[in-house]
Amino acid sequence: MREHLSSPGTPDGRLTERAFALTLLTLFLLTPPIITIFDVPIFVFGIPLLHVYCFSVWLVAIAIGGILSARMISGETNRPPPHSG
């Protein structure tokens, strides 16, 4: 049985590409060369800037990932089943 694969031009394909881009962007933002930029003796409400940066990137990535995931799931429920032939 063949699975229905989304092409990049379809809305599902674009959501998949965005999810992959989010993963790469998060990985890039949490690599040591970028993190060392925020490793300075500055405090935000008593919390070191490095910790604020790391947890902010993590929180935003989870929130955007959740939104993309919800869109992917709602797109699957609205799609008609593929024709079997």
N, C-alpha and C positions, 0 to 999 in steps of 0.2 A: 504494500500500500504506500503510495506516495504522499508525503506531507505537503501542504500548501506553504510555499516559502514566499515571503514578502520581498518584492523588489525594492530597491532604494527609492524609486519614485512614488511609492504608495505611502499613505500616512503611517502605516505600521513600520515600514522600512525606515522612514525618517525618525520615528521614535526609537527604533533600535540603534540607529546611528547616533542619536543624541545621547542615549544611555552609554554607548561605548565611548563617546567623546567626554562625557562626565567622568567616567572611570579614568581615562587618560589624564584629564585635567586635574582630578583629585590626586592622582599618583604624582604628577608633576609638582603640584603645590605642596606636597608633603615630602619631597626629596630634600636631602641635606643641604644642597646649595641654596635652595630657597628658604628653608627653615633658618639657616644661619643669619639671614638678613634680619630676622625678628629676634635673634638671641642678643638682646641689648638690655642694659639695666633700667628698663622703663616698666612701670607698674600701672595697671588699669584697675582701679578700685582695689588695690592691694594684691592683685594677681599679676605675675610676670607676663609681659607682652607675648612671649613665646607660647605660653600655655593658652592665652586668649586666642592667638592666631590658629594654633593647631585644633583646638576644640571648635572654633568658629568654622574653619574649613570642613571639619568632620560633620558638624551639625547641618551646614548648608548642603553638603553633598547628600546626606541622608534625606533631607527635605525634598530636594530636587529629584532624587532617585525615587522617592515615594510618589511624587506627582507623576513622573514618567511611568512608573509601574501601574498606577491607577489608570492612566490613559491607555496603556497597553491592554490591561484587563478589560476595560470598558469597550475598547475597539474589537476585542475578540468576541464579546457577547453580542455585538451588533452585526458581525460579519455572517453572511449566509454560509452554510456548510459547503465545502467543495464538492463538485460533481464527481461521482465515481463512474468510471467508464471502462 
